[in-house]
Amino acid sequence: MTTTRSYPPWLVISRMLGTVALIGALAVTLKPGVASPALGPVFIVAFLVLRLGSEWALALLYPDEEGRHRRSAILNTLIAVAVTAFWFYIRQRGHL
């Protein structure tokens, strides 16, 4: 028997906007002159707040019996920290 999971639309949109913010931060960092250099940190903060906020909101507001939401939030937190560290490395080095 398969079960479908449904998430509140605001969580799905928040996760998507967080990913878009990450892409924006990388674009601003890798292509100098596209936008103000100060926009990169704003995008990274937006990524962390939107993506991790929605993951942890899902885990805390909609717990499941198997604990998938909590494990997903923990894994996404680790990935977000690694991606943010990679972004800082790229920014400090200038380019890849």
GUZA-729127 format. One record per residue: residue number from 0; residue in three letters; z, y, x of N, C-alpha, C in turn. Coordinates in steps of 0.1 Angstrom, whole numbers, padded with zeros to 4 digits. Atoms other than C-alpha are relative to their C-alpha. Example, Ala and Ser with C-alpha at 12.3 -4.5 7.8 and 13.67 -1.06 7.14 Angstrom:
<nodes>
(node 0; Ala; (0000; -0012; 0009); (0078; -0045; 0123); (0000; 0012; 0009))
(node 1; Ser; (0000; -0011; -0009); (0071; -0011; 0137); (0008; 0011; -0008))
</nodes>
This chain:
<nodes>
(node 0; Met; (0000; -0012; 0008); (0000; 0000; 0000); (0000; 0012; 0009))
(node 1; Thr; (0001; -0013; -0007); (-0010; 0034; 0014); (0006; 0011; -0008))
(node 2; Thr; (-0006; -0012; 0006); (0009; 0065; 0007); (-0007; 0013; 0006))
(node 3; Thr; (0005; -0013; -0005); (-0005; 0100; 0010); (0011; 0010; 0002))
(node 4; Arg; (-0010; -0010; -0002); (0015; 0127; 0025); (-0006; 0014; -0004))
(node 5; Ser; (0005; -0014; 0004); (0012; 0162; 0010); (0010; 0010; 0006))
(node 6; Tyr; (-0009; -0010; -0006); (0025; 0192; 0028); (-0002; 0013; -0008))
(node 7; Pro; (0002; -0013; 0007); (0031; 0226; 0013); (-0011; 0008; 0007))
(node 8; Pro; (0011; -0007; -0006); (0001; 0249; 0019); (0004; 0010; 0011))
(node 9; Trp; (-0004; -0010; -0010); (0021; 0275; 0038); (0003; -0007; 0014))
(node 10; Leu; (-0003; 0007; -0013); (0031; 0249; 0064); (-0014; -0003; 0007))
(node 11; Val; (0013; 0003; -0006); (-0005; 0238; 0069); (-0007; 0013; 0006))
(node 12; Ile; (0006; -0012; -0005); (-0017; 0274; 0072); (0007; 0005; 0012))
(node 13; Ser; (-0008; -0005; -0012); (0011; 0283; 0096); (-0004; -0008; 0012))
(node 14; Arg; (0004; 0009; -0012); (0002; 0253; 0119); (-0013; 0004; 0005))
(node 15; Met; (0013; -0003; -0004); (-0034; 0263; 0118); (-0001; 0014; 0007))
(node 16; Leu; (0000; -0014; -0006); (-0027; 0300; 0126); (0007; -0001; 0014))
(node 17; Gly; (-0006; 0001; -0013); (-0005; 0289; 0155); (-0010; -0006; 0010))
(node 18; Thr; (0010; 0005; -0009); (-0033; 0269; 0170); (-0011; 0011; 0003))
(node 19; Val; (0010; -0011; -0002); (-0057; 0298; 0165); (0006; 0011; 0010))
(node 20; Ala; (-0007; -0010; -0009); (-0031; 0321; 0183); (-0001; -0006; 0014))
(node 21; Leu; (0001; 0006; -0013); (-0031; 0296; 0212); (-0014; 0002; 0006))
(node 22; Ile; (0014; -0001; -0005); (-0069; 0297; 0215); (-0002; 0015; 0003))
(node 23; Gly; (0001; -0014; -0004); (-0067; 0335; 0214); (0006; 0004; 0013))
(node 24; Ala; (-0007; -0003; -0013); (-0042; 0336; 0242); (-0008; -0005; 0012))
(node 25; Leu; (0008; 0005; -0011); (-0063; 0314; 0263); (-0013; 0008; 0002))
(node 26; Ala; (0013; -0008; -0001); (-0095; 0334; 0255); (0003; 0013; 0007))
(node 27; Val; (-0003; -0013; -0007); (-0078; 0367; 0265); (0004; -0002; 0014))
(node 28; Thr; (-0004; 0002; -0014); (-0064; 0352; 0297); (-0012; -0004; 0008))
(node 29; Leu; (0011; 0005; -0008); (-0096; 0334; 0308); (-0012; 0010; 0001))
(node 30; Lys; (0011; -0009; 0000); (-0120; 0362; 0299); (0005; 0014; 0001))
(node 31; Pro; (-0005; -0014; -0001); (-0107; 0395; 0313); (-0010; 0010; -0006))
(node 32; Gly; (0008; -0010; 0006); (-0120; 0425; 0295); (-0004; -0002; -0014))
(node 33; Val; (0003; 0002; 0014); (-0123; 0409; 0261); (0010; 0008; -0008))
(node 34; Ala; (-0010; -0008; 0008); (-0091; 0425; 0249); (0011; 0004; 0010))
(node 35; Ser; (-0011; -0004; -0008); (-0060; 0441; 0262); (0008; -0011; 0006))
(node 36; Pro; (-0007; 0011; -0006); (-0041; 0419; 0287); (0014; -0002; -0006))
(node 37; Ala; (-0013; 0001; 0007); (-0009; 0426; 0267); (-0001; -0008; -0013))
(node 38; Leu; (0002; 0008; 0012); (-0024; 0407; 0238); (0003; -0015; 0002))
(node 39; Gly; (-0003; 0014; -0003); (-0020; 0374; 0256); (0014; -0005; -0003))
(node 40; Pro; (-0014; 0004; 0004); (0018; 0373; 0254); (0003; 0001; -0015))
(node 41; Val; (-0002; -0001; 0015); (0017; 0384; 0218); (-0006; -0013; -0007))
(node 42; Phe; (0006; 0012; 0006); (-0006; 0355; 0210); (0008; -0013; 0003))
(node 43; Ile; (-0008; 0012; -0004); (0016; 0330; 0229); (0013; 0000; -0008))
(node 44; Val; (-0012; -0001; 0009); (0047; 0342; 0210); (-0003; -0004; -0014))
(node 45; Ala; (0004; 0004; 0014); (0028; 0339; 0177); (-0003; -0015; 0000))
(node 46; Phe; (0002; 0014; -0001); (0017; 0304; 0188); (0013; -0008; -0002))
(node 47; Leu; (-0013; 0007; 0000); (0053; 0293; 0195); (0007; 0002; -0014))
(node 48; Val; (-0007; -0002; 0013); (0067; 0309; 0163); (-0006; -0007; -0011))
(node 49; Leu; (0008; 0006; 0012); (0040; 0297; 0139); (0000; -0015; 0001))
(node 50; Arg; (0002; 0014; -0001); (0034; 0263; 0153); (0014; -0008; 0000))
(node 51; Leu; (-0013; 0007; -0001); (0070; 0252; 0162); (0008; 0003; -0012))
(node 52; Gly; (-0007; -0004; 0013); (0084; 0271; 0132); (-0004; -0009; -0011))
(node 53; Ser; (0005; 0009; 0011); (0062; 0251; 0108); (0004; -0014; 0003))
(node 54; Glu; (-0004; 0014; -0003); (0069; 0218; 0126); (0015; -0002; -0003))
(node 55; Trp; (-0014; 0002; 0002); (0106; 0223; 0125); (0004; 0002; -0015))
(node 56; Ala; (-0002; -0002; 0014); (0105; 0236; 0089); (-0003; -0013; -0008))
(node 57; Leu; (0004; 0013; 0006); (0087; 0204; 0079); (0011; -0010; 0002))
(node 58; Ala; (-0010; 0010; -0003); (0113; 0183; 0097); (0013; 0002; -0007))
(node 59; Leu; (-0013; -0003; 0006); (0143; 0201; 0083); (0000; 0001; -0016))
(node 60; Leu; (0001; -0003; 0014); (0131; 0210; 0048); (-0005; -0013; -0008))
(node 61; Tyr; (0006; 0011; 0007); (0112; 0178; 0040); (0002; -0013; 0009))
(node 62; Pro; (-0002; 0012; -0009); (0129; 0149; 0059); (-0006; -0012; -0007))
(node 63; Asp; (0005; 0012; 0005); (0113; 0115; 0055); (0009; -0011; 0005))
(node 64; Glu; (-0009; 0011; -0003); (0130; 0081; 0057); (-0002; -0005; 0014))
(node 65; Glu; (0003; 0006; -0013); (0112; 0069; 0088); (0003; 0010; 0012))
(node 66; Gly; (-0003; -0010; -0010); (0120; 0102; 0107); (-0013; 0004; 0007))
(node 67; Arg; (0012; -0004; -0006); (0083; 0109; 0114); (-0001; 0015; 0002))
(node 68; His; (0001; -0015; -0001); (0086; 0146; 0108); (0009; 0005; 0011))
(node 69; Arg; (-0009; -0004; -0011); (0115; 0149; 0132); (-0006; -0004; 0014))
(node 70; Arg; (0007; 0004; -0012); (0097; 0129; 0159); (-0012; 0009; 0003))
(node 71; Ser; (0012; -0009; -0001); (0066; 0150; 0153); (0004; 0014; 0005))
(node 72; Ala; (-0005; -0013; -0004); (0086; 0182; 0157); (0004; 0000; 0015))
(node 73; Ile; (-0005; 0001; -0014); (0102; 0170; 0190); (-0012; -0001; 0009))
(node 74; Leu; (0012; 0001; -0009); (0068; 0159; 0204); (-0008; 0013; 0000))
(node 75; Asn; (0008; -0013; 0000); (0051; 0192; 0193); (0008; 0010; 0008))
(node 76; Thr; (-0007; -0009; -0008); (0079; 0211; 0210); (-0002; -0002; 0015))
(node 77; Leu; (0003; 0003; -0014); (0074; 0193; 0243); (-0014; 0004; 0003))
(node 78; Ile; (0014; -0004; -0002); (0036; 0198; 0240); (-0001; 0015; 0001))
(node 79; Ala; (0001; -0015; 0000); (0041; 0235; 0232); (0006; 0006; 0012))
(node 80; Val; (-0006; -0005; -0013); (0064; 0240; 0262); (-0010; -0002; 0011))
(node 81; Ala; (0009; 0003; -0010); (0038; 0223; 0284); (-0012; 0009; 0000))
(node 82; Val; (0012; -0009; 0002); (0009; 0244; 0270); (0004; 0014; 0004))
(node 83; Thr; (-0004; -0014; -0004); (0029; 0276; 0274); (0002; 0001; 0015))
(node 84; Ala; (-0001; 0000; -0015); (0037; 0267; 0310); (-0013; 0000; 0006))
(node 85; Phe; (0014; 0000; -0005); (0000; 0260; 0316); (-0006; 0014; -0002))
(node 86; Trp; (0005; -0013; 0002); (-0008; 0294; 0301); (0006; 0010; 0010))
(node 87; Phe; (-0006; -0009; -0010); (0017; 0312; 0324); (-0006; -0003; 0013))
(node 88; Tyr; (0006; 0003; -0012); (0002; 0293; 0353); (-0014; 0006; 0001))
(node 89; Ile; (0014; -0006; 0000); (-0034; 0304; 0344); (0002; 0015; 0001))
(node 90; Arg; (-0001; -0015; -0001); (-0022; 0340; 0339); (0004; 0004; 0014))
(node 91; Gln; (-0005; -0004; -0013); (-0004; 0341; 0372); (-0011; -0002; 0011))
(node 92; Arg; (0011; 0002; -0010); (-0034; 0326; 0391); (-0012; 0009; -0003))
(node 93; Gly; (0012; -0008; 0003); (-0059; 0348; 0373); (-0010; -0008; -0008))
(node 94; His; (0010; 0008; 0006); (-0084; 0321; 0364); (0003; -0015; 0004))
(node 95; Leu; (-0001; 0014; -0004); (-0088; 0284; 0367); (-0007; -0002; 0013))
</nodes>
